[in-house]
Amino acid sequence: MLRQVLTRIEQADALDGASDKLQAAVTSAVRPRTLRDLLHGSWMGHPLHPVLVQVPVGAFLSAAVLDLRPSRSHAPTALIGVGLAGVLPAAVAGWVDWSEMTKDRRRVGLVHAVTNLVATGLYAGSLIARLTGRSTRGKALAFAGLSVAGAGAFLGGHLSYAQGGGISHAAPEVARVPEEWTVAGSLASLPEGKPAARRVGDTAVLLVRRGDQVSALVDRCSHEGGPLSEGELVDGCVVCPWHGSTFRVADGAVIHGPAGNDQPVLPVRVLDGMVEVRRP
């Protein structure tokens, strides 16, 4: 039954009208590139949204545990206040990530966001009830909020792990690179200072030559799998031709989003004029 529900949400093109308008609004509201990079988590090589989510989730769960105890402590009230304060930054980062996703992922993400909005409303009602002396009502609203937030977390997990939203699409390629040194091509065949694609085993690899030095990255962009070898080299970085994610060639660090994950780098050596690559 759950799988059927998820499939229907993924295929619910009736959500696309609202989704497209919200996507345009988010893109317009968060336009500066530096701000988008900050919210994507590009600066740390890992999506920021799942990090920020820990604050409200941890606070709400802790409040629920304390609410189960026969105590008149004000700690649950304080925890719910902390959790509500943490919702906004987590939601903003999530919306920015969502705005860069494909339509099927945005459909699930939209329902995920609405579910979390309902949960936030229930927790806000719980906080008001507690502050006005209606502790029983406050506990009931909090437990209802936790239940709805659990459903939202389930949808978020499906979006990430089943649909691949926010994960590195390049990471699985690393496991397909041979463990032993494998010839990717001759040094002489590589153009100077330009991206070149070669296959190593079953994996497409991006090679960039600078004199006798060669850098090797997985060719599939970590954001949505775009071919980096078809992109441009700018100031020592490769720019994905699909969505503009920018990675430093030397170490794979993501410089500009929408990618939130670094690009996997492969060990490379030049032996007898041949460029060899292996799995890290």
Residue pairs with C-beta under 8 A, 6 or more apart in sequence:
6 108
6 155
6 158
6 162
9 15
9 107
9 108
9 111
9 155
10 104
10 107
10 108
10 163
11 104
11 107
12 107
13 103
13 107
15 106
15 107
15 110
15 111
16 103
16 106
16 107
18 110
19 103
19 106
19 107
19 110
22 95
22 99
22 110
23 98
23 99
23 106
26 95
26 96
26 98
26 99
27 99
30 36
30 39
30 92
30 95
30 96
30 99
33 256
36 96
36 257
36 258
37 43
37 256
37 257
38 48
39 48
39 92
39 93
39 96
39 97
40 47
40 48
40 93
40 96
40 97
40 100
40 257
40 258
40 259
40 260
41 47
41 48
41 49
41 51
41 93
41 260
42 254
42 255
42 256
42 257
42 259
42 260
45 253
45 254
45 260
45 261
45 262
46 260
46 261
47 93
47 97
47 166
47 260
47 261
48 93
48 260
49 90
49 93
49 94
49 97
49 166
50 160
50 166
52 86
52 89
52 90
52 93
53 90
53 94
53 156
55 82
55 83
55 85
55 86
55 90
56 83
56 84
56 86
56 87
56 90
57 83
57 149
57 153
58 83
59 79
59 80
59 82
59 83
59 86
60 79
60 80
60 83
60 123
60 142
60 145
60 146
60 149
61 146
62 76
62 79
63 75
63 76
63 77
63 79
63 80
63 83
63 142
64 76
64 142
64 143
64 146
66 73
66 75
66 76
66 79
67 76
67 139
67 142
67 143
76 130
76 139
76 142
77 127
77 130
77 131
77 138
80 123
80 126
80 127
80 130
80 142
81 127
83 123
84 120
84 123
84 124
84 127
87 116
87 120
91 113
91 116
94 109
94 113
95 113
97 165
97 166
97 258
97 260
98 105
98 106
98 109
98 110
98 113
100 223
100 243
100 257
100 258
101 109
101 165
102 224
104 163
105 159
105 163
105 164
105 165
108 155
108 158
108 159
108 163
108 165
109 159
109 165
111 155
112 152
112 155
112 156
112 159
115 148
115 149
115 151
115 152
115 155
116 148
116 149
116 152
118 148
119 145
119 146
119 148
119 149
119 152
120 145
121 145
122 141
122 142
122 144
122 145
122 148
123 141
123 142
123 145
125 141
126 137
126 138
126 139
126 140
126 141
126 142
126 145
127 138
128 138
129 135
129 137
129 138
129 141
130 138
159 165
159 166
160 166
160 167
161 167
166 260
167 261
168 222
168 261
168 262
168 264
169 220
169 221
169 222
169 223
169 224
169 225
170 218
170 220
170 221
170 222
170 225
170 261
170 263
170 264
171 222
171 261
171 264
173 203
173 204
173 218
173 220
173 264
174 203
174 218
174 264
174 266
174 279
174 280
175 279
176 201
176 202
176 203
177 200
177 201
177 203
177 205
177 266
177 277
177 278
177 279
178 200
178 201
178 278
178 279
179 278
179 279
180 278
181 269
181 271
181 276
181 277
181 278
182 200
182 201
182 276
182 277
182 278
183 274
183 275
183 276
184 198
184 199
184 200
184 205
184 207
184 216
184 268
184 275
184 276
184 277
185 196
185 198
185 207
185 274
185 275
186 273
186 274
186 275
187 209
187 212
187 214
187 270
187 273
187 274
187 275
188 273
189 196
190 196
190 207
190 209
190 214
190 275
191 209
192 209
192 210
192 211
193 208
193 209
193 210
193 233
194 208
194 209
194 233
195 206
195 207
195 208
195 228
195 229
195 230
195 231
195 232
195 233
195 238
196 206
196 207
196 208
196 209
196 229
197 204
197 205
197 206
197 207
197 219
197 227
197 229
197 230
198 204
198 205
198 207
198 275
199 205
200 266
200 277
203 218
203 219
204 218
204 219
204 220
204 227
204 229
205 216
205 217
205 218
205 219
205 266
205 277
206 216
206 217
206 218
206 219
206 228
206 229
206 238
207 214
207 215
207 216
207 268
207 275
208 214
208 215
208 217
208 233
208 238
208 249
212 270
214 268
214 270
214 275
215 249
215 250
215 265
215 268
216 265
216 266
216 267
216 268
216 275
216 277
217 228
217 238
217 247
217 249
217 252
217 263
217 264
217 265
217 266
218 263
218 264
218 266
219 227
219 228
219 229
220 226
220 227
220 228
221 227
221 228
221 240
221 242
221 243
221 245
221 259
221 263
222 245
222 247
222 254
222 259
222 261
222 262
222 263
222 264
223 240
223 242
223 243
223 245
223 257
223 258
223 259
223 260
223 261
224 242
224 243
226 240
226 241
226 242
226 243
226 245
227 241
227 242
228 238
228 240
228 241
228 247
228 263
230 241
231 238
231 239
231 240
231 241
232 238
232 239
232 241
233 239
233 249
234 246
236 248
236 249
236 250
237 246
237 247
237 248
237 249
237 255
238 246
238 247
238 249
239 245
239 246
240 246
240 247
240 259
243 258
243 259
244 256
244 258
245 254
245 256
245 257
245 258
245 259
246 254
246 255
246 256
247 253
247 254
247 255
247 259
247 262
247 263
248 255
251 262
251 265
252 262
252 263
252 264
252 265
253 262
253 263
254 260
254 261
254 262
254 263
264 280
265 280
266 277
266 278
266 279
266 280
267 277
267 278
267 279
267 280
268 275
268 276
268 277
269 275
269 276
270 276
